[in-house]
Each structure stands twice: as structure tokens, then as C-alpha cells.
Amino acid sequence: MVEWRDPPDLRHRPGVWIDRLSPVMKRPGKWAMFWTCSTVEEAGVLSRQLRNRKRAIPPGKWLFTYGAADQGGEVFAMYVGPD
């Protein structure tokens, strides 16, 4: 049987945020811009999802925020330290 549909978005596969955030853990207490979005609103939604752990992220204490970029929005993370 054939299903006609688009493939899943690989940016949102399980573990993608763990992969992207792991390097941030090497510099606790420093902000890192690690993702860009099409719009500031999209960056805000992703920032809130990460902050509320609606997406899988590495263990520990984290801060997330977002800001406007020339073309869209940027998402920032700071690894604070272990729980």
C-alpha cells in the first residue's frame, strides 16, 4: 500500500535538541545562539517548548530565550549546571 504524504521534518526528530545543545554544556554560564527560525514568533514558541521541556533536552538546569534577527528569529540557550 502507498501513502501519499510528506516525510517527517528531521529537525524535530527525537534527540535533535540533545545533539544541538550538547556543545553548549561545555561553557556553563555563557549564552549561545544555537538555532534560527523563520519568524520571531516561531523562535518564541521553540524557546518556550524547550524551557518547559516539551522537547527532549540534555539533563541539567537550562535557560532559553529568543530574539529578532535580520530575517526571522534566533533561539539562545545557557547551560547553568547539573540539577
C-alpha positions as CSV (number, residue, x, y, z in Angstrom):
1,M,0.0,0.0,0.0
2,V,1.2,3.5,-0.8
3,E,0.7,6.6,1.4
4,W,0.9,10.0,-0.3
5,R,2.3,12.3,2.4
6,D,5.4,14.5,3.2
7,P,8.2,12.9,5.1
8,P,8.7,14.0,8.8
9,D,10.8,17.1,9.5
10,L,14.2,15.8,10.5
11,R,14.9,18.9,12.5
12,H,12.3,17.7,15.0
13,R,13.3,14.0,15.2
14,P,13.7,12.7,18.8
15,G,17.1,13.8,20.2
16,V,17.8,16.6,17.7
17,W,17.8,19.2,20.5
18,I,20.0,17.0,22.7
19,D,22.5,16.9,19.8
20,R,22.3,20.7,19.2
21,L,22.5,21.6,22.9
22,S,25.3,19.3,23.9
23,P,28.1,21.7,22.9
24,V,26.5,24.5,25.0
25,M,27.2,22.4,28.1
26,K,30.9,22.8,27.6
27,R,30.7,26.5,28.6
28,P,28.3,26.8,31.5
29,G,27.1,30.3,32.2
30,K,27.6,31.5,28.6
31,W,24.8,32.3,26.2
32,A,24.9,30.5,22.8
33,M,22.7,31.2,19.8
34,F,22.1,27.7,18.5
35,W,19.0,27.9,16.2
36,T,17.4,30.2,13.8
37,C,13.7,30.3,12.9
38,S,11.7,31.8,10.0
39,T,10.0,34.2,12.3
40,V,10.4,35.7,15.8
41,E,7.1,34.1,16.8
42,E,8.4,30.7,15.8
43,A,11.6,31.3,17.9
44,G,9.4,32.3,20.8
45,V,7.4,29.1,20.6
46,L,10.5,26.9,20.4
47,S,12.1,28.8,23.3
48,R,9.1,28.2,25.5
49,Q,8.8,24.5,24.5
50,L,12.5,24.0,25.4
51,R,12.1,25.9,28.7
52,N,9.1,23.8,29.6
53,R,10.8,20.6,28.5
54,K,8.2,19.9,25.9
55,R,11.2,18.8,23.7
56,A,13.9,16.4,24.8
57,I,17.0,18.3,26.0
58,P,20.1,17.3,27.9
59,P,19.8,17.0,31.7
60,G,20.6,19.9,33.9
61,K,19.5,23.5,34.5
62,W,18.9,25.5,31.4
63,L,17.8,29.0,30.4
64,F,16.3,29.7,27.0
65,T,15.3,33.0,25.3
66,Y,14.9,34.3,21.8
67,G,15.4,37.5,19.8
68,A,14.8,39.1,16.5
69,A,17.3,38.6,13.7
70,D,17.5,40.3,10.3
71,Q,15.5,37.5,8.7
72,G,13.4,35.8,11.4
73,G,14.3,34.9,15.0
74,E,17.2,33.4,16.9
75,V,17.0,31.0,19.8
76,F,19.6,31.2,22.6
77,A,20.5,28.7,25.4
78,M,22.6,28.8,28.5
79,Y,23.6,25.7,30.4
80,V,23.6,26.6,34.1
81,G,24.8,23.3,35.5
82,P,23.7,20.0,36.8
83,D,20.3,19.6,38.6
